[in-house]
Amino acid sequence: MAGMPGIVIRVAADTRDAVRGLSQVDKALGKTASTGKKAMDALDSLGPALGGAILGAGAAFAAKAIGSTIEAASALNEQVSKSKVIFGASEFRVRNFAKTAVKSFGLSTKAATEAASTFAQFGKGAGLAGKELANFSTDLVGLAADMASFNDASVEDALTAIAAGLRGESEPLRAFGVMLDDATLKARALEMRLYSGSGALSQNASRLAAQAEMMLQTSYQAGDVY
């Protein structure tokens, strides 16, 4: 028991240092710095030993939460960097779209940015750039959310089905009420002046026609997210 006072003093000192650290993190995250001080005062009122035990558990939880937040922010930053490379000067259009994705489509900013970047690969391959590329990609992301909601499916499944359709695989889209056979795509491409009316469709014409046809065939599903 003779060693207890030293232990208590040490625990109390450690808890105060930990709270000061949490206060700095709190301020860095844009919150009021007074939160840490209030927490320390409350813990001190419980006594050094009990306060230290509570703070230890709280600090562990806070450290885990902060770590997860940092990881999520890092992943989002990587997606934004990738988006800048893909969309160039029109990246701001995708960024603004992604910021409202949670409210508009129930998608996180990261998920919306990632999906738009994936679809942009098809659009770039078909010769799109700038505003047209941004619209091509974000329209399909919004479509995926509506298709998922309307058909009681996951957004991931809808995104996968759309990507398959852009690759020329029509089967996954049938579950969402979209039929993309060769005749349909040729008729759409002809109307869009991407096809002369004879021979096979080029890959680029097929992708653009597929996107336009998907949007048309699912027009009744638009806006189903909310």
QUIBELKA-V383629 format. One line per field, one symbol per residue. ss: DSSP state (a for helix, b for strand, c for the rest). psi: psi as a letter, one per 20 degrees, with the letter a starting at -180 (. if undefined). burial: + if it has 24 or more other C-alpha atoms within 12 Angstrom, else -. A space follows every 50 residues. Layout:
# QUIBELKA-V383629
ss->???
psi->???
burial->???
This chain:
# QUIBELKA-V383629
ss->cccaaaaaaaaaaaaaaaaaaaaaaaaacccccaaaaaaaaaaaaacaaa aaaaaaaaaaaaaaaaaaaaaaaaaaaaaaaaaaaaaaaaaaaaaaaaac aaaaacccaaaaaaaaaaaaaaaaaccccaaaaaaaaaaaaaaaaaaaaa ccccaaaaaaaaaaaaacccaaaacccccccaaaaaaaaaaccccccccc ccaaaaaaaaaaaaaaacaaaccccc
psi->hhigghgggggggghghghhghgggghhjjrpiigggggggghhhiqggg ghgghggghgggggghghgggghggghghggghhggicijhhghghghhj hghhikqrggggggghhghhhgghhjjqrchgggggghhhghgggggggh jlrqhghggggghghhijoighihijkpomrggghggghghjkipiiqaq qrgghgghhggghgggijhiipjig.
burial->----------++--++-++++++-+----------++-++--++---++- ++-+++--+----------------+--++-+++-++--++++++-+++- +--+++++++++++++++++++++-+-+++--++++++++++++++++++ +---++-+++++++++++-+--+--+++++-+--++++++---++----- +++++++++++++++-++--++--+-
